[in-house]
Amino acid sequence: MDVPSPDTRAEWAARVGDENLHRRLLDELPCLHRVAQCRAGPPSELTGWLRVLAWNVQRGRRPAELADLLHASGAGVCLLSELDDGMARTQNENIADSIADSIATHTAADTGTGYAFGVEFIELGLGDEAEQRAAAGQRNDRGLHGNAIVSSAHLGDPVVVRLPQSGPGWFAVDSPQPRVGGRVAVLATVVLEGVPVEVASIHLENRTDAGHRAEQMELLLQGLDERSGGGPAIVGGDFNTLGVSYADLLDRPLIRSLRRDNPTRFTWPVTHEPLFEVARDHGFEWTDANVAAPTTEHDAGGLPDHVPLKLDWILVRGLVARRPAVTPAGGLSDHHAVSVGVRLP
């Protein structure tokens, strides 16, 4: 995958806030529309019950340990978000590749572990404030950040679906992390018991409102319908279902009041996020595929009253879902992993 040079990225960083430039880059940069794919060995066959896992791995700083958890989960398909490729904060590693390699070391079988990676952002800096301090004086080699599907099965026809933006997004003048790009989903086809099943690793926007997230979900599911004709499908990832706007989430008195009125508002925010109605309209269900429990906590800049949030979900269509689980991240990420077993009806 061809990527812009460090000098080119520095030129863009000097023009953050130029919306015309950002629109042109979104349209023209090949790396924002192509999938990087690796197949480490012959693919395995998916049969019977398949465990699917979704996890925001928060950059992927410890890929070998992430791989240990993924392997221990028994997941045959892993839908991952927030993976770096060539970022100083993660030792300039290709995190998807490192995770796949590490998972492969756990199996004695001849099958390998492959992945499909799509670029969400070209990072123009070193990351957030803490990452900037930790990586001060270093340089990003490739400066990529995105989503991946990791599996021992064959990943057919992988594509990147770029999701609708709201305004200049992370290329805005006041962006805390200047970036070129926007949220994406990575789609591929796996075969379960001889039946094609579409899978999607998705990351929806957090610095927006519920209506915009519903628009992002609608575009993704339209794309899935075109690929599958309404057939079996799985969508998993960080939906950023805050249950309120990002600005309201920072209003602690308001959040305390909302939690008093409805204690489950933030651990099962379905009625406050219209993306679930969008999913239902496309034939997806989630009640059997998810646990009503938080997958992360929001501390609003270090304030003591953390808000438990369920941001991470798995949606299924045309499949039976059983035994959903939330697996603690154990310090590997600020999100826990979610998973579920699925099979054909």
C-alpha positions as CSV (number, residue, x, y, z in Angstrom):
1,M,0.0,0.0,0.0
2,D,1.5,3.3,-1.1
3,V,1.4,6.0,1.6
4,P,2.3,9.7,1.7
5,S,5.9,10.5,2.8
6,P,6.7,12.2,6.1
7,D,7.4,15.4,4.3
8,T,4.0,15.3,2.5
9,R,2.3,14.6,5.8
10,A,4.1,17.6,7.3
11,E,2.8,19.8,4.5
12,W,-0.8,18.7,5.2
13,A,-0.3,19.3,8.9
14,A,0.6,22.9,8.1
15,R,-2.8,23.3,6.3
16,V,-5.1,21.7,8.9
17,G,-8.5,23.4,8.6
18,D,-8.4,23.6,4.8
19,E,-11.6,21.7,4.0
20,N,-11.1,21.8,0.2
21,L,-7.7,20.2,0.6
22,H,-9.2,17.5,2.9
23,R,-12.1,16.7,0.5
24,R,-9.6,16.3,-2.3
25,L,-7.3,14.1,-0.3
26,L,-10.3,11.9,0.8
27,D,-11.3,11.5,-2.9
28,E,-7.8,11.0,-4.4
29,L,-5.5,9.2,-2.0
30,P,-5.4,5.5,-3.0
31,C,-4.4,4.3,0.5
32,L,-7.8,5.6,1.9
33,H,-9.7,3.3,-0.5
34,R,-7.7,0.1,-0.7
35,V,-7.3,-2.9,1.6
36,A,-3.9,-4.3,2.7
37,Q,-4.3,-8.1,2.8
38,C,-2.0,-10.8,4.0
39,R,-2.5,-14.6,4.0
40,A,0.0,-16.3,6.2
41,G,-0.8,-19.9,5.1
42,P,-3.6,-22.1,3.8
43,P,-7.0,-21.0,5.1
44,S,-9.0,-23.1,7.6
45,E,-12.6,-24.1,7.1
46,L,-15.3,-22.6,9.3
47,T,-17.8,-25.2,10.5
48,G,-20.5,-25.5,13.2
49,W,-20.5,-22.9,15.9
50,L,-18.3,-19.9,15.0
51,R,-17.1,-17.4,17.7
52,V,-16.8,-13.9,16.5
53,L,-15.0,-11.2,18.5
54,A,-15.0,-7.4,18.2
55,W,-12.4,-5.3,20.0
56,N,-11.1,-1.7,19.9
57,V,-7.5,-2.4,20.7
58,Q,-6.5,1.2,21.3
59,R,-3.5,1.4,18.9
60,G,-2.4,-2.1,19.6
61,R,0.6,-1.3,21.8
62,R,1.2,-4.9,22.9
63,P,0.4,-7.1,19.9
64,A,1.7,-10.3,21.3
65,E,-0.4,-10.0,24.4
66,L,-3.4,-8.9,22.3
67,A,-2.9,-12.1,20.2
68,D,-2.8,-14.2,23.4
69,L,-6.3,-12.9,24.4
70,L,-7.7,-13.4,20.9
71,H,-6.4,-16.9,20.7
72,A,-7.7,-17.8,24.2
73,S,-11.2,-16.5,23.2
74,G,-11.5,-19.2,20.6
75,A,-12.7,-16.7,18.0
76,G,-12.5,-17.7,14.4
77,V,-13.1,-14.2,13.1
78,C,-11.8,-11.1,14.9
79,L,-13.2,-7.6,14.0
80,L,-10.6,-5.1,15.3
81,S,-10.4,-1.4,15.4
82,E,-7.8,1.3,16.3
83,L,-4.8,-0.5,14.9
84,D,-1.6,1.4,14.0
85,D,0.7,0.8,11.0
86,G,3.9,2.7,11.2
87,M,3.2,4.9,14.2
88,A,6.0,5.9,16.6
89,R,3.7,5.3,19.6
90,T,3.6,1.6,18.7
91,Q,7.2,1.3,17.7
92,N,6.3,1.8,14.0
93,E,5.0,-1.8,13.8
94,N,2.3,-3.0,11.5
95,I,0.0,-4.1,14.3
96,A,-2.4,-6.2,12.2
97,D,0.5,-8.1,10.8
98,S,2.1,-8.5,14.3
99,I,-1.2,-9.8,15.8
100,A,-1.7,-12.3,12.9
101,D,1.8,-13.6,13.2
102,S,1.5,-14.0,17.0
103,I,-1.8,-15.8,16.7
104,A,-0.3,-18.2,14.2
105,T,2.4,-19.2,16.7
106,H,-0.3,-20.6,18.9
107,T,-1.4,-23.3,16.5
108,A,0.5,-26.3,15.3
109,A,-1.8,-26.7,12.3
110,D,-0.7,-25.9,8.8
111,T,-3.2,-23.2,8.5
112,G,-2.1,-19.6,9.1
113,T,-3.8,-16.4,10.2
114,G,-4.5,-13.7,7.7
115,Y,-5.9,-10.2,7.8
116,A,-7.5,-7.4,5.8
117,F,-6.6,-3.9,7.0
118,G,-8.3,-0.6,5.9
119,V,-7.0,2.9,6.7
120,E,-9.2,5.1,8.8
121,F,-6.8,7.9,9.3
122,I,-3.4,9.2,8.0
123,E,-2.1,10.6,11.2
124,L,-0.4,14.0,11.0
125,G,1.0,13.9,14.5
126,L,2.1,11.5,17.2
127,G,-1.3,11.1,18.7
128,D,-3.0,12.4,21.8
129,E,-1.3,14.5,24.5
130,A,0.1,11.6,26.4
131,E,1.3,9.9,23.2
132,Q,3.0,13.1,22.1
133,R,4.9,13.3,25.3
134,A,5.9,9.6,25.2
135,A,7.0,9.7,21.5
136,A,8.6,13.2,21.6
137,G,11.4,13.5,19.1
138,Q,10.3,10.4,17.2
139,R,8.8,10.2,13.7
140,N,5.9,8.1,12.2
141,D,7.2,5.9,9.4
142,R,3.9,5.3,7.7
143,G,1.4,7.2,9.9
144,L,-1.6,4.9,9.3
145,H,-4.4,3.9,11.7
146,G,-7.5,1.8,10.9
147,N,-9.6,-1.3,11.2
148,A,-8.9,-5.0,10.4
149,I,-10.5,-8.4,10.1
150,V,-8.2,-11.1,11.4
151,S,-9.0,-14.8,10.7
152,S,-7.6,-18.2,9.9
153,A,-10.4,-18.4,7.3
154,H,-10.2,-17.0,3.7
155,L,-11.3,-13.4,3.6
156,G,-13.0,-13.0,0.2
157,D,-13.3,-9.7,-1.7
158,P,-12.2,-7.4,1.2
159,V,-13.1,-3.7,0.7
160,V,-13.1,-0.4,2.7
161,V,-16.3,1.5,3.1
162,R,-15.7,5.1,4.0
163,L,-18.5,6.4,6.3
164,P,-20.1,9.8,6.0
165,Q,-18.3,12.7,7.8
166,S,-19.7,15.6,9.7
167,G,-18.0,18.8,8.7
168,P,-14.1,18.9,8.6
169,G,-13.9,16.1,11.2
170,W,-10.5,15.4,12.6
171,F,-8.9,17.8,10.0
172,A,-10.5,20.8,11.8
173,V,-8.3,23.6,13.1
174,D,-9.2,22.7,16.7
175,S,-8.7,18.9,16.2
176,P,-6.9,17.4,19.2
177,Q,-5.3,14.9,16.8
178,P,-4.9,16.3,13.3
179,R,-5.7,13.5,10.8
180,V,-6.6,13.0,7.1
181,G,-9.5,10.6,6.7
182,G,-12.6,9.6,8.7
183,R,-14.3,6.5,10.1
184,V,-14.5,3.4,8.0
185,A,-15.7,-0.2,7.9
186,V,-13.7,-3.1,6.5
187,L,-15.9,-5.8,4.8
188,A,-15.0,-9.3,3.7
189,T,-16.8,-12.6,3.0
190,V,-16.1,-15.8,5.0
191,V,-17.7,-19.2,4.2
192,L,-19.4,-21.0,7.1
193,E,-20.6,-24.5,6.3
194,G,-20.4,-23.7,2.6
195,V,-22.5,-20.6,3.0
196,P,-21.1,-17.1,2.3
197,V,-21.4,-14.8,5.4
198,E,-20.5,-11.1,5.2
199,V,-18.5,-9.7,8.1
200,A,-17.7,-6.1,8.8
201,S,-15.3,-4.4,11.3
202,I,-16.8,-1.0,12.0
203,H,-15.8,2.1,13.9
204,L,-18.4,4.9,14.2
205,E,-17.6,8.5,15.2
206,N,-17.6,9.6,18.8
207,R,-17.3,13.3,18.4
208,T,-20.8,13.7,16.9
209,D,-24.4,12.8,17.7
210,A,-26.6,9.7,17.5
211,G,-28.3,10.9,14.2
212,H,-24.9,11.0,12.4
213,R,-24.0,7.5,13.7
214,A,-27.3,6.3,12.3
215,E,-26.3,7.7,8.9
216,Q,-23.0,6.0,9.1
217,M,-24.7,2.7,9.9
218,E,-27.2,3.1,7.1
219,L,-24.5,3.5,4.5
220,L,-22.6,0.5,5.7
221,L,-25.7,-1.8,5.8
222,Q,-26.6,-0.7,2.3
223,G,-23.2,-1.8,1.2
224,L,-23.6,-5.1,2.9
225,D,-27.0,-5.6,1.3
226,E,-25.5,-5.0,-2.1
227,R,-22.8,-7.7,-1.4
228,S,-25.1,-10.3,0.1
229,G,-28.6,-9.6,-1.2
230,G,-29.8,-9.6,2.4
231,G,-28.0,-12.9,3.3
232,P,-26.2,-13.8,6.5
233,A,-24.0,-11.1,7.9
234,I,-22.2,-10.0,11.1
235,V,-21.2,-6.4,12.0
236,G,-19.0,-5.8,15.0
237,G,-16.9,-3.0,16.5
238,D,-16.8,0.2,18.4
239,F,-20.2,1.9,17.7
240,N,-19.5,4.7,20.1
241,T,-23.1,4.5,21.4
242,L,-22.7,7.3,24.0
243,G,-26.4,7.6,24.5
244,V,-25.9,11.4,24.4
245,S,-23.9,13.8,22.4
246,Y,-20.2,14.0,23.1
247,A,-20.6,17.5,24.5
248,D,-23.3,16.3,26.9
249,L,-21.1,13.4,28.0
250,L,-18.7,16.1,29.4
251,D,-21.6,17.7,31.4
252,R,-21.2,15.6,34.6
253,P,-24.3,17.0,36.5
254,L,-26.4,16.2,33.4
255,I,-25.0,12.7,33.2
256,R,-25.6,12.0,36.9
257,S,-29.2,13.1,36.5
258,L,-29.8,10.9,33.4
259,R,-28.3,7.9,35.2
260,R,-30.6,8.5,38.2
261,D,-33.6,8.6,35.9
262,N,-32.5,5.5,34.0
263,P,-29.7,3.4,35.5
264,T,-29.2,1.4,32.3
265,R,-29.2,4.3,29.9
266,F,-25.4,4.0,29.2
267,T,-25.1,0.2,29.5
268,W,-27.9,-0.5,27.1
269,P,-28.5,2.7,25.2
270,V,-30.6,1.2,22.4
271,T,-33.5,3.5,22.6
272,H,-31.2,6.6,22.5
273,E,-29.3,5.5,19.4
274,P,-31.3,5.3,16.2
275,L,-28.6,3.2,14.5
276,F,-30.4,0.2,16.1
277,E,-33.6,1.0,14.2
278,V,-31.5,1.2,11.1
279,A,-30.1,-2.2,11.8
280,R,-33.5,-3.6,12.5
281,D,-34.8,-2.3,9.2
282,H,-31.9,-4.2,7.5
283,G,-32.8,-7.5,9.3
284,F,-30.2,-7.4,12.0
285,E,-30.7,-8.2,15.7
286,W,-28.5,-7.7,18.7
287,T,-30.4,-8.9,21.9
288,D,-29.0,-12.4,21.7
289,A,-25.6,-11.3,20.6
290,N,-24.7,-8.8,23.3
291,V,-24.4,-8.5,27.1
292,A,-26.0,-5.5,28.8
293,A,-22.8,-4.5,30.4
294,P,-20.2,-1.7,30.0
295,T,-17.3,-2.2,27.6
296,T,-15.4,0.9,28.7
297,E,-15.5,3.9,31.1
298,H,-15.4,7.5,30.3
299,D,-13.6,9.7,32.9
300,A,-14.0,13.2,31.3
301,G,-10.5,14.4,31.8
302,G,-9.8,12.7,35.1
303,L,-13.0,13.5,37.0
304,P,-13.7,10.9,39.6
305,D,-17.2,9.9,38.6
306,H,-16.5,7.5,35.7
307,V,-19.4,6.7,33.4
308,P,-19.7,3.1,32.4
309,L,-20.5,2.9,28.7
310,K,-21.5,0.1,26.3
311,L,-19.8,1.2,23.1
312,D,-18.9,-2.1,21.5
313,W,-21.5,-4.4,19.8
314,I,-22.1,-7.3,17.5
315,L,-25.1,-7.3,15.1
316,V,-26.1,-10.5,13.3
317,R,-28.5,-11.3,10.5
318,G,-29.5,-14.8,9.2
319,L,-27.6,-16.5,12.0
320,V,-28.4,-18.0,15.4
321,A,-26.5,-16.1,18.2
322,R,-25.7,-17.6,21.6
323,R,-23.4,-17.1,24.6
324,P,-22.4,-13.5,24.2
325,A,-19.5,-12.4,26.4
326,V,-17.5,-9.4,27.5
327,T,-13.9,-10.2,28.1
328,P,-11.9,-7.7,30.2
329,A,-9.0,-6.1,28.4
330,G,-6.6,-6.6,31.3
331,G,-4.9,-3.2,30.7
332,L,-4.3,-3.9,27.0
333,S,-6.9,-1.4,25.8
334,D,-9.4,1.1,27.1
335,H,-12.2,-1.1,25.7
336,H,-13.1,-4.7,26.6
337,A,-13.6,-7.3,23.9
338,V,-17.1,-8.5,23.0
339,S,-17.8,-11.9,21.4
340,V,-20.6,-14.2,20.6
341,G,-21.1,-17.7,19.1
342,V,-23.0,-17.9,15.8
343,R,-24.2,-20.7,13.6
344,L,-26.4,-21.1,10.6
345,P,-30.1,-21.7,11.4
